[in-house]
Amino acid sequence: MARPPVIAVVGPTGSGKSDLAVSLALELDGEVINADAMQFYRGMDIGTAKITMAERRGVPHHLLDTLDVTQEASVSDFQQQARAIIADIHARGRRAILAGGSGLYVRAALDVLEFPGTDPQIRKQLETELDESGVEALLVRLRSVDPVSAGRVSDARRIIRALEVHQLTGRPFSSFMPQREYFQPAVQIGLAVDREVLRERLARRVHAMVDSGLLDEVRRLDEAGLRRGKTAPHALGYAQFLKVLDGEARVDVAAEETIVATRQFARRQLTWFRADPRISWLDWQDPMLLPQAAALCA
């Protein structure tokens, strides 16, 4: 018997993806798989708006709290883990519901996508070059071998990864980008937002995080090695509040910087997901959101 399609709930941060995923799981006898890269990290709860046990309403959640802050998140590892969990959920006769706004992670789980390997020696060599010559020199090099990737990436970590892949495989990193071809049947539900309402909601959410103890959370994680990580210290809110710990910013300044960065991130997420014509968009504030979403999953 054919297994049902994987369900993915996508959209910008703060749009209610986690809540809809839980409601769909209760409606369809499902389980939720996290596809928010920063929610893999243990202890990063307040700043990532990680869904609480009460908010999960008894629905099993997978791939939350799987990494220490010193570990690097890997899309390739996520792909293997998520697909194994999806297969297990379906084998037990339940529905697999992917929820998260990390676009490449969603694509990794759903789409035909090949991941090139890694080489620690090449990576170390490139990191040394970064220290000695700076990011612009590496970007110039990337433009010469992979102009498509050079036009897409700007941070040092991704530039190094693109150069590593080219040096390792002889192929541009951009050639490994996913095509819009499902690995297995899937239904994607996007939450369409009112942008001005979302802007205000994100500001309120950041202030609520501060009131809930975000600075103390960052302090605890700093003591646990947050700065040694390659992924976690760059998370929204955490990077800004590390400056508070260092005496380089006041709490109110860090909060405002976090709000600005979060709004920018939400815009990038919308751009990413809007480019995928397979997504069915539903109004995030529609009182009939749940039945409409459930109907798409039938």
C-alpha positions as CSV (number, residue, x, y, z in Angstrom):
1,M,0.0,0.0,0.0
2,A,1.3,3.5,-0.9
3,R,2.4,5.6,2.0
4,P,0.9,9.0,2.4
5,P,2.9,12.1,1.4
6,V,5.2,13.9,3.8
7,I,3.6,17.1,5.1
8,A,5.8,20.2,5.4
9,V,4.7,23.4,7.2
10,V,6.9,26.2,6.1
11,G,7.0,30.0,6.2
12,P,8.8,32.9,8.0
13,T,9.8,32.8,11.6
14,G,7.0,33.8,13.9
15,S,4.2,32.8,11.6
16,G,2.9,29.9,13.7
17,K,4.4,26.9,12.0
18,S,4.9,24.9,15.2
19,D,1.3,25.5,16.3
20,L,-0.1,24.4,13.0
21,A,2.1,21.3,12.8
22,V,0.9,20.2,16.3
23,S,-2.7,20.8,15.3
24,L,-2.3,18.9,12.1
25,A,-0.6,16.0,14.0
26,L,-3.6,15.8,16.4
27,E,-6.0,16.0,13.5
28,L,-4.2,13.4,11.3
29,D,-2.5,11.1,13.8
30,G,0.9,12.5,13.1
31,E,4.3,13.2,14.5
32,V,6.4,16.3,14.0
33,I,10.0,16.5,12.8
34,N,11.9,19.7,13.5
35,A,13.4,21.5,10.5
36,D,14.7,24.6,12.3
37,A,18.5,24.3,12.3
38,M,18.9,26.3,15.5
39,Q,16.4,24.2,17.5
40,F,18.7,21.2,17.2
41,Y,20.8,22.8,20.0
42,R,20.3,21.8,23.6
43,G,19.7,24.8,25.8
44,M,18.9,27.2,23.0
45,D,15.3,27.4,24.0
46,I,14.2,31.0,24.7
47,G,16.1,32.6,21.8
48,T,14.8,30.1,19.2
49,A,11.2,30.1,20.5
50,K,11.5,26.3,20.8
51,I,8.2,24.7,21.3
52,T,7.6,23.7,25.0
53,M,6.4,20.4,26.3
54,A,3.0,22.0,27.1
55,E,2.8,23.4,23.6
56,R,3.5,20.0,22.0
57,R,0.2,18.8,23.5
58,G,1.4,15.2,23.7
59,V,2.5,15.1,20.0
60,P,5.9,13.3,19.6
61,H,8.6,15.7,18.3
62,H,11.8,14.6,16.6
63,L,15.2,16.2,16.0
64,L,14.9,18.7,18.8
65,D,17.8,19.0,21.3
66,T,20.1,16.7,19.4
67,L,23.3,18.8,19.4
68,D,25.6,20.5,21.9
69,V,26.3,24.2,21.1
70,T,29.9,23.3,20.3
71,Q,28.8,21.0,17.5
72,E,28.3,22.0,13.9
73,A,24.9,21.5,12.3
74,S,25.0,19.4,9.1
75,V,22.4,19.4,6.3
76,S,23.7,16.1,5.1
77,D,23.3,14.5,8.6
78,F,19.9,16.0,8.9
79,Q,18.8,14.6,5.6
80,Q,19.7,11.0,6.7
81,Q,18.1,11.4,10.1
82,A,14.9,13.1,8.8
83,R,14.4,10.5,6.1
84,A,14.9,7.6,8.5
85,I,12.4,9.1,10.9
86,I,9.9,9.8,8.1
87,A,10.2,6.1,7.1
88,D,9.7,4.9,10.6
89,I,6.6,7.2,11.2
90,H,5.0,6.0,8.0
91,A,5.8,2.4,8.7
92,R,3.8,2.7,12.0
93,G,0.8,4.0,10.0
94,R,1.1,7.6,11.2
95,R,1.7,10.9,9.3
96,A,5.1,12.6,9.2
97,I,4.9,16.4,9.5
98,L,8.0,18.5,8.9
99,A,8.0,21.9,10.5
100,G,10.6,24.7,10.2
101,G,11.8,27.7,8.4
102,S,15.4,26.5,7.5
103,G,14.8,26.3,3.8
104,L,17.7,24.2,2.8
105,Y,16.9,21.7,5.5
106,V,13.3,21.4,4.3
107,R,14.6,20.8,0.8
108,A,17.1,18.3,2.0
109,A,14.4,16.2,3.6
110,L,11.9,16.5,0.7
111,D,13.8,16.8,-2.5
112,V,16.3,14.8,-4.6
113,L,19.5,16.4,-3.3
114,E,23.1,15.2,-3.4
115,F,25.6,16.3,-0.8
116,P,29.3,16.5,-1.6
117,G,31.7,15.1,1.0
118,T,34.0,17.1,3.3
119,D,37.8,17.1,3.8
120,P,39.1,18.4,7.1
121,Q,42.6,19.1,5.6
122,I,41.2,21.2,2.8
123,R,38.8,23.0,5.3
124,K,41.7,23.7,7.7
125,Q,43.8,25.1,4.8
126,L,41.0,27.4,3.7
127,E,40.4,28.6,7.3
128,T,44.1,29.4,7.6
129,E,43.9,31.4,4.3
130,L,40.9,33.2,5.8
131,D,42.9,34.2,8.9
132,E,45.8,35.4,6.8
133,S,44.2,37.0,3.8
134,G,40.6,37.8,4.8
135,V,37.2,36.9,3.5
136,E,37.4,39.2,0.4
137,A,40.4,37.2,-1.0
138,L,38.5,34.0,-0.7
139,L,35.4,35.5,-2.3
140,V,37.5,36.7,-5.3
141,R,38.8,33.1,-5.6
142,L,35.2,31.7,-5.4
143,R,34.1,34.1,-8.2
144,S,36.7,32.7,-10.5
145,V,35.6,29.0,-10.0
146,D,31.9,29.3,-9.1
147,P,30.4,32.7,-9.8
148,V,26.9,31.4,-9.1
149,S,27.8,30.5,-5.5
150,A,29.8,33.7,-5.1
151,G,26.7,35.7,-5.9
152,R,24.6,33.8,-3.3
153,V,26.9,33.6,-0.3
154,S,28.6,36.3,1.7
155,D,29.6,34.9,5.1
156,A,33.0,33.2,5.5
157,R,31.7,29.8,6.6
158,R,29.7,29.4,3.3
159,I,32.5,30.8,1.1
160,I,34.9,28.2,2.7
161,R,32.4,25.4,2.1
162,A,31.9,26.3,-1.5
163,L,35.7,26.5,-2.1
164,E,36.1,23.2,-0.3
165,V,33.6,21.4,-2.5
166,H,35.2,22.7,-5.7
167,Q,38.6,21.7,-4.5
168,L,37.4,18.3,-3.4
169,T,35.1,17.4,-6.4
170,G,36.2,19.7,-9.3
171,R,32.6,20.8,-9.6
172,P,31.1,24.1,-8.5
173,F,29.2,24.0,-5.3
174,S,26.2,25.5,-7.1
175,S,25.9,22.3,-9.2
176,F,24.8,20.5,-6.1
177,M,21.9,22.8,-5.5
178,P,18.5,20.9,-5.3
179,Q,16.1,20.6,-8.2
180,R,12.5,20.9,-7.4
181,E,11.9,17.2,-7.6
182,Y,10.5,15.4,-4.6
183,F,12.4,12.4,-3.1
184,Q,9.0,11.0,-2.1
185,P,5.5,12.3,-2.3
186,A,5.1,15.5,-0.3
187,V,2.6,18.3,0.5
188,Q,4.0,21.7,1.4
189,I,1.8,24.2,3.3
190,G,3.1,27.8,3.5
191,L,1.8,30.3,6.0
192,A,1.1,33.6,4.1
193,V,1.6,36.5,6.4
194,D,0.6,40.2,6.7
195,R,4.1,41.6,6.7
196,E,3.4,44.7,8.8
197,V,1.6,42.5,11.4
198,L,4.5,40.1,11.4
199,R,7.0,42.9,11.9
200,E,5.2,44.0,15.0
201,R,4.8,40.4,16.2
202,L,8.5,39.7,15.8
203,A,9.4,42.8,17.8
204,R,7.0,41.8,20.6
205,R,8.5,38.3,20.5
206,V,12.0,39.5,21.0
207,H,11.0,41.7,23.9
208,A,9.2,38.7,25.5
209,M,12.4,36.6,25.0
210,V,14.4,39.3,26.9
211,D,11.8,39.4,29.7
212,S,11.9,35.6,29.9
213,G,15.7,35.5,30.5
214,L,17.4,35.4,27.1
215,L,20.6,37.1,28.5
216,D,20.8,34.4,31.3
217,E,20.4,31.7,28.7
218,V,23.2,33.1,26.6
219,R,25.4,33.4,29.7
220,R,24.8,29.7,30.5
221,L,25.5,28.6,27.0
222,D,28.6,30.8,26.8
223,E,29.9,28.9,29.8
224,A,29.1,25.7,28.0
225,G,31.3,26.7,25.0
226,L,28.8,28.5,22.8
227,R,31.6,30.6,21.2
228,R,33.5,27.5,20.2
229,G,30.7,26.4,17.9
230,K,30.6,27.1,14.2
231,T,26.9,27.4,13.9
232,A,25.2,28.1,17.2
233,P,26.9,31.4,18.1
234,H,25.6,33.0,14.9
235,A,22.0,32.4,15.8
236,L,19.6,35.3,16.0
237,G,19.7,36.8,19.4
238,Y,22.7,34.8,20.6
239,A,25.2,36.8,18.6
240,Q,23.7,40.1,19.7
241,F,23.5,39.2,23.4
242,L,27.1,37.8,23.5
243,K,28.0,41.5,22.9
244,V,26.1,42.4,26.1
245,L,28.2,39.8,28.0
246,D,31.3,41.4,26.6
247,G,30.2,44.9,27.6
248,E,30.0,46.0,24.0
249,A,26.2,46.6,24.0
250,R,23.4,47.4,26.3
251,V,20.4,45.0,26.6
252,D,18.1,47.4,24.8
253,V,20.5,47.9,22.0
254,A,21.0,44.1,21.6
255,A,17.2,43.6,21.6
256,E,16.8,46.2,18.8
257,E,19.6,44.6,16.8
258,T,17.9,41.2,17.2
259,I,14.6,42.6,16.1
260,V,16.2,44.1,12.9
261,A,18.1,40.9,12.2
262,T,15.0,38.8,12.7
263,R,12.9,40.9,10.4
264,Q,15.6,40.6,7.7
265,F,15.7,36.9,8.2
266,A,11.9,36.6,7.8
267,R,12.2,38.5,4.5
268,R,14.8,36.1,3.3
269,Q,12.7,33.1,4.3
270,L,9.7,34.5,2.4
271,T,11.9,35.0,-0.7
272,W,13.2,31.4,-0.5
273,F,9.8,29.8,0.0
274,R,7.9,32.0,-2.5
275,A,10.3,30.8,-5.2
276,D,8.9,27.2,-4.8
277,P,5.7,26.9,-6.9
278,R,4.8,23.6,-5.2
279,I,3.9,25.3,-1.9
280,S,0.2,25.9,-1.2
281,W,-0.2,29.2,0.7
282,L,-2.8,29.7,3.4
283,D,-3.5,32.8,5.5
284,W,-1.8,32.4,8.8
285,Q,-4.6,34.2,10.6
286,D,-7.6,32.5,8.9
287,P,-10.0,31.0,11.5
288,M,-10.3,28.0,9.1
289,L,-6.6,27.5,8.7
290,L,-6.6,24.0,10.3
291,P,-9.4,22.5,8.2
292,Q,-8.0,24.0,5.1
293,A,-4.5,22.6,5.8
294,A,-5.9,19.2,6.7
295,A,-7.8,19.1,3.4
296,L,-4.6,19.6,1.5
297,C,-3.1,16.6,3.3
298,A,-5.9,14.2,2.5
